[in-house]
Amino acid sequence: MKRLEKIITSLIIGGAFPLFFGLLSVIVWFYLDRLENRVVIYLLTGLFLGFIIDLRFLKRWIKQRFDLPLGFIAGIYIFYNICLYGFFMGFPIFNVCMGLIAGTYVGNRICSNKIQSERRSELINRVSLFTGLIMAFICISSGIIGLTDKTIGENIRGMFGLNFEITKTMILAIIIVGGLGLIFTQYFITKLTIKKTIQFYN
């Protein structure tokens, strides 16, 4: 199980930099160039830069994965949340899976570093609040898009096969209720996953 955890952690951390610089290079192309025959060059340049960073640092990062600064880990967590948010076109429900990943990592970090119960409880609460806060920002972004998109009602009708009109009031209710539900779900999933990981580790 520890070998599987190490492999998954390697893929997550190792994939962040090629993906980040690949996306960044495409953004640079979009704003500064826009010649279609050059987009692949920009993308490959970004990916190559990310792979160079991995070659230089990844082995050490994986070896010290439970001692890396929490700010570094938080940055990777936020980045993947943004990627998921964009990939599913602003539909935030899939971001809940990031709480599972964060909870598993933090649970293993607590056990690996033998963090005692008092500091352990504080860390669990801080991490759960953090993942809930990130979900809050994601839900707010989705809510703004939902309230400003004139076709959102028709999209919801088509998605669920509804035969009645979706009003702005209904959309607002969905945003508020659904958003709060996702925020609390993320918080409790993160906390539960940390505790279950600790139990499994021990």
N, C-alpha and C positions, 0 to 999 in steps of 0.2 A: 504493500500500500504506500509506503514511503517513497518507493521508486516511482510509482505512478504520480504521486504528488509532486515529486521533483521534475518529472517530465512535463506535467501540465504547467507548473510554475515557469519552467524554461520557455515553453511556447508562448505563454502570456507576456512575460517580460521581454523575451527575445523578439516577439512580433510587434511590440509597441513602436520601436524606433523606425524600422523599415516602413511600417504603415504610416506613422506620423510624417516622416520626411517625404514619403511618396505622395500623400495627400497635400502636404505643404507645397511641394514642387508643382503639382497640378494647379493649385490655387494661384501660384506665381505665374504659371503659363496663362491662366484665364485672364488675369488682370493686366499682364504686361506684354503678352505675345498674341495668343489666340490663333496662330497658324496651325491648322489641324495636323499637318505632317510633322510637327515638332512636339506634340503632346507626349508621344511615347518616349522621346528623348528626355523630356523633363521628368516623367514618371520614373524611368530607369535610373536617372541621376539621383533622385530622392531615395529610391529603394537601395541603391548602391551605397549611399552615405549611411543609411540606417544599418546596413549589413556590416559596414566597416566599424561602426560603433559597437555592434554586437561582438564582432571578432576581437575587439580591443577590451571590452569590459564584461561581456555576458558570463564568461566562466567564473569570474570573481563574484559577480552579482548573485549567481545561483548558489555558489558556495556559501555566501553570507546572506542568503535570502531572508533569514529571520532576524537579521541585524541591520538591514537597510533602513535608512531614515523613513519615518512614517510619511513625511512630506513627499518623498520620492514615490512611495507606494500609492499615496492618495492621488498624485498626478496621473499615474498610469490608470488608476480606477476611473478618474474623471474622463480621461481620454477615451477609454473603451465605452463609457456611457454615452459620450458624444457620438462615437461611431455607430453604436446600436441605434441611437435616436435618429441619426441620419439614414441609416440603412432601412429602417422600418418607417421612414417618411413621417416622423413625428408622432408615431403611435407608441406611447411610453410603456405599455404593459410588459414588453419584453425586457425592459431594463431591470425588472425584478430579479432576473437571473444573476445580475451582478452582485446582489446581496448575498447569494449563495457562495459565489466565488470569494467575496471579501470575508465572509464568515469563516469559510474553510481555512483561508490563509491566516487569519488572525488567531483562530483556535490552535492551529499548528505552531504559530509564533509564540503564543502563550506557553504552550507545553515545552517547546524546544528551549525557551529561555527560562523555564521554571519560574514564571512570574507568580508571586504569592497572591493569596485570595483578595487582600485589600486592594492592591494595585490591579489585580485581574478584573474585579468588578468595575473599577473606574474605566479601564481600557475598553471593556465590553460595552459599557454605556456610551462612551465617547464615539466608538466606531459605529455603533448602531444609530446614534444621532446623526453622525456624518453621512451615512448612506441614506438616511431618511431625508436629510437636508438636500442632498444632491437630487433625489427623486422629486423633492418639492420644486426645485428650479426647473427640472425637466417638465413637470406637470404644468407649471406656470407658462413655460414656453409653448407647450401644446395647447393650453387654454387660450393664449393670445392668438395663435394661428387659427384655432377653431372659431373664435369670435369674429375674426376679421375675414375669414374665408367665406365668400357668399355661396359656395357650392357644398359646404360641409353637410347641410341638411340632406341634400340629394345623395351625397356619398354614403351617409349613414343609412338612408332608406334602401339604397342599392345593396349595401353590405349585408344587411340583416333581412332583406326582403320584406320591408314594412309597407303597408298600404295606406298610411296616413302621413300627413305633413309633419315634419320636424321643425318646431318653432325655435326662435332664439332663446325663449325661456327654458325649453327642454334641453337645448344644447348647454346653456349655462348650468342647469341642474346636473347634467351628466359630467360636466367639467369639475364642478365642486365636489359632488359625491364620489365620482370616480377618482379624482385627484387625491382627496383625503384618504380614500381606501388604499390607493397605491402607496402613499407615503407611510401610512401605518403598517401596511403589509411589508414594505421594505425594511422598516425598523425592526419588526418582530421576527422576520425571516433571518435577518442578519444576526440578531441576538440568539435566536434558537440554533442557528447553524454553528455559531461559535461554541455554544455550550455542548452541542452534540458532538462536535469535532473533538473537544476536550475529553468528553466521556469515552469516545472511541480510541483516542490516543492513549488514554490511561488503561 
